[in-house]
Amino acid sequence: MVSMKVKDIFIISFFTMHLMQDLMFVFICHLPLLYLLFSVLFPVPSMFLRCSFYFFNFPFCCRYFFIAFTLSVISMFSVNNM
């Protein structure tokens, strides 16, 4: 009974990490496109600075993507070994 609860927790964390991974991937892929779109449509200096701040923090976003990917791989192997 206890092992079933642990297995359920691993399955839930597995799907949660995959969802986080997909969302972060979409966010990272569309970041340069949003940067160009806002800089063309809204040439306000504050908006341009805000978009350039997100654009230059690109490696910081990739770090979170790598963490989500690593946790999803760990949870996948944990579910397969049970």
C-alpha positions in Angstrom: 0.0 0.0 0.0 2.8 2.4 0.9 4.8 1.5 -2.3 1.7 2.3 -4.4 1.5 5.8 -2.9 5.2 6.4 -3.7 4.6 5.1 -7.2 1.7 7.5 -7.6 3.8 10.4 -6.4 6.5 9.6 -9.0 4.0 9.3 -11.8 2.4 12.7 -10.9 5.9 14.3 -10.7 6.8 12.7 -14.0 3.8 14.3 -15.8 4.3 17.6 -14.0 7.9 17.8 -15.1 7.0 17.0 -18.7 4.4 19.8 -18.6 7.0 22.2 -17.2 9.5 21.1 -19.8 7.0 21.7 -22.7 6.0 25.1 -21.4 9.6 26.2 -20.9 10.4 25.0 -24.4 7.6 27.0 -25.9 8.6 30.0 -23.9 12.3 29.8 -24.9 11.4 29.2 -28.6 9.1 32.2 -28.8 11.2 34.6 -26.8 13.2 36.1 -29.8 10.0 36.3 -31.8 8.3 38.3 -29.0 11.3 40.5 -28.7 11.2 41.4 -32.4 7.4 41.8 -32.4 7.3 44.2 -29.5 10.3 46.2 -30.7 8.6 46.7 -34.1 5.0 47.2 -33.0 5.6 49.2 -29.8 8.8 51.3 -30.1 8.4 52.7 -26.6 11.7 52.8 -24.8 10.4 51.1 -21.6 8.9 48.2 -23.6 12.1 47.9 -25.6 14.1 47.8 -22.4 11.8 45.2 -20.9 12.0 42.9 -23.9 15.8 43.3 -24.2 16.1 42.4 -20.5 14.2 39.1 -21.2 16.2 38.5 -24.4 19.6 38.9 -22.7 18.6 36.6 -19.8 18.3 33.7 -22.3 20.9 31.5 -20.6 19.0 32.0 -17.3 15.9 30.5 -18.9 17.9 27.7 -20.4 19.1 26.8 -16.9 15.5 26.2 -15.7 14.8 24.2 -18.8 17.8 22.0 -18.1 16.6 21.5 -14.4 13.1 20.5 -15.6 14.5 18.1 -18.2 16.9 16.5 -15.6 14.1 16.0 -13.1 11.8 14.5 -15.7 14.5 11.9 -16.7 15.2 11.0 -13.1 11.4 10.5 -12.4 11.1 8.5 -15.6 13.8 6.0 -14.5 12.3 5.9 -11.0 8.9 4.9 -12.4 10.4 2.3 -14.7 12.4 0.7 -11.9 9.3 0.2 -9.6 
